[in-house]
Amino acid sequence: MQKTAESERLVGIPMDGHIHQGALGIPAGAKGIVLFAHGSGSSRLSVRNTYVAGVLRRHGIATLLFDLLTEVEDRVYETRFDIDQLTHRLRLATEWVQQQPLLRQFGIGYFGASTGAAAALKAAAALGGLIQAVVSRGGRPDLAGADLSDVSAPTLLIVGGHDDVVIDLNRQAHGMLRAEKQLKIIPGATHLFEEPGTLEQVAEVAARWFARHLSSVKQAS
């Protein structure tokens, strides 16, 4: 692993015959790790997700930002909205985390944005108790469909107060979730949380959610 700024390490995650690049950050005393599932047309270099990841690490939570799609795949518009493919890749990344000696004792959470939120929820539904918490930022949880009712992980849906269409879609998804859940609307924010102070609110609310729900996993002897 190659180190980058802020004690992050560059990692390579094998997925479907390709190595997907990722940035892994492990603060001292971490008990949980959050995998970021970015939205359509975005990547591990997303400025917003990178900012949120930094806040999570300051709260003692490890983070993994990685590319769900290869560069070639990301050029195809339809692939960006292939929720099943994104879910599959997120599950592969989760398996990779479980195989790493430094990471396998961490409780696992997902942070999804846009279409990545649907992938996070579908993966959480499939993996059951392995996933301890999910946070969606400006996400499309509705695209997870019927799988929403199978999610057992406590789920926080964060939406901008001026993102009217997405608010309605999140309210519908919130109604389908059976696990512990919360819908948080950030006043004055649009879809990308570009307004001053709004992304900071997202990061703090997400950090508190993960800090509350993530805990170390006991390994079988």
Sequence and secondary structure as in RCSB ss.txt:
>XXXX:A:sequence
MQKTAESERLVGIPMDGHIHQGALGIPAGAKGIVLFAHGSGSSRLSVRNTYVAGVLRRHGIATLLFDLLTEVEDR
VYETRFDIDQLTHRLRLATEWVQQQPLLRQFGIGYFGASTGAAAALKAAAALGGLIQAVVSRGGRPDLAGADLSD
VSAPTLLIVGGHDDVVIDLNRQAHGMLRAEKQLKIIPGATHLFEEPGTLEQVAEVAARWFARHLSSVKQAS
>XXXX:A:secstr
 EE GGGEEEEEEEETTEEEEEEEE  TT  EEEEEE  TT  TT HHHHHHHHHHHHTT EEEEE SS HHHHT
SHHHHT HHHHHHHHHHHHHHHHH TTTTTSEEEEEEETHHHHHHHHHHHHHGGGEEEEEEES  GGGGGGGGGG
  S EEEEEETT HHHHHHHHHHHHH  SSEEEEEETT  TT  STTHHHHHHHHHHHHHHHH        
